[in-house]
Amino acid sequence: MKAILFLCTGNYYRSRFAEELFNHRVANAGIEWLAQSRALAIERGVHNVGAISPFALQALQERGLSAKERERWPRQCTIADLEAADCIVALDETEHRPLMLERFPRWAAHAEYWNIGDVEIVSPSVALAALDVQIEALLERLRALHR
C-alpha cells in the first residue's frame, strides 16, 4: 500500500479534512493508497480546541461522512513521516513552503504544494470545497497511474 502525507500548519483543520476525505474516497477508487496528515508547526495551533476542527467535521458531515480519526489529536510531522510517504502534499504553498524549507529542507522540493488558505484568509466553506476538488483531481491522477 502506498502512502500520501497531507501537511498543514497545525494538523487540525485542512490536513485532517484532506486525510479523512481521501481515505473515504480512495476505498471506491480501486487503488491502494492510505492518507495520513501531520503538522508542520504544531506549536502555532495553540488556539485550536479539541482534536479536529469543527469546520472539518461539519464539511465531512455535509458529504455524508464521519471522521474515523475524530479522537486523534494533531501530530507534528517527523522525518520518519516524510520518509514513509510516497506522495507529500502541503496544503498552502505560501504558508507551507517556508516551513518546509526551514524545518525539512531536504524534503521541500519533494512536496506538491496546493493553494488552500487557512481560515483567516479563506472561509472554511470555500477552502474545504476547493480541497474537495483537489482531492478528486489527485485521486484521478493516482487512478491513471494504476491503469
C-alpha positions, 0 to 999 in steps of 0.5 A: 500500500502506498502512502500520501502525507497531507501537511498543514500548519497545525494538523487540525483543520485542512490536513485532517479534512484532506486525510479523512476525505481521501481515505473515504474516497480512495476505498471506491477508487480501486487503488491502494493508497492510505492518507495520513496528515501531520503538522508542520508547526504544531506549536502555532495551533495553540488556539485550536480546541479539541482534536479536529476542527469543527469546520472539518467535521461539519464539511465531512458531515455535509458529504455524508461522512464521519471522521474515523480519526475524530479522537486523534489529536494533531501530530507534528510531522517527523522525518520518519513521516516524510520518509514513509510517504510516497506522495507529500502534499502541503496544503498552502504553498505560501504558508507551507513552503517556508516551513518546509524549507526551514524545518525539512529542507531536504524534503521541500522540493519533494512536496506538491504544494496546493493553494488552500488558505487557512481560515483567516484568509479563506472561509472554511466553506470555500477552502474545504470545497476547493480541497474537495476538488483537489482531492478528486483531481489527485485521486484521478491522477493516482487512478491513471497511474494504476491503469 
